[in-house]
Amino acid sequence: MVGHGEAVFMLNCPNGPPILRESYGFGRSDVARIQAILTDHLAALCAEWREIHGHY
């Protein structure tokens, strides 16, 4: 289970890869797992970002 913490990633849409900007309260393995999940869902996350914020 992921611990309590906060991690901020730059998604680098649309092609990635997500890059960690800062993290508090997570170990390296947790951050790696979060980054892998973001990578797996990058297309959907970027599409939602564009829907909310427009093109950037």
MARDO-259930 format. One record per residue (C-alpha): x, y negated, z. Coordinates in steps of 0.5 Angstrom, whole numbers, plus 500, padded with zeros to 3 digits. Layout:
[[X, Y, Z]]
...
This chain:
[[500, 500, 500]]
[[502, 493, 498]]
[[504, 489, 504]]
[[501, 482, 506]]
[[505, 477, 502]]
[[505, 472, 496]]
[[508, 473, 489]]
[[508, 468, 484]]
[[510, 470, 477]]
[[510, 466, 470]]
[[506, 471, 465]]
[[510, 468, 459]]
[[504, 469, 455]]
[[502, 472, 450]]
[[508, 476, 449]]
[[511, 477, 456]]
[[515, 479, 460]]
[[512, 477, 467]]
[[518, 474, 471]]
[[518, 473, 478]]
[[518, 466, 480]]
[[518, 467, 488]]
[[515, 472, 493]]
[[514, 472, 500]]
[[513, 478, 505]]
[[514, 483, 499]]
[[519, 488, 498]]
[[523, 489, 492]]
[[519, 496, 490]]
[[512, 492, 491]]
[[515, 486, 487]]
[[517, 491, 482]]
[[510, 495, 482]]
[[506, 488, 481]]
[[510, 486, 475]]
[[509, 493, 472]]
[[502, 492, 473]]
[[502, 485, 470]]
[[506, 488, 464]]
[[501, 493, 463]]
[[495, 488, 463]]
[[498, 482, 460]]
[[494, 481, 454]]
[[488, 481, 458]]
[[491, 476, 463]]
[[493, 472, 458]]
[[486, 472, 454]]
[[483, 470, 461]]
[[488, 464, 462]]
[[486, 461, 455]]
[[479, 462, 456]]
[[479, 458, 463]]
[[485, 453, 461]]
[[485, 453, 453]]
[[492, 453, 449]]
[[498, 451, 453]]
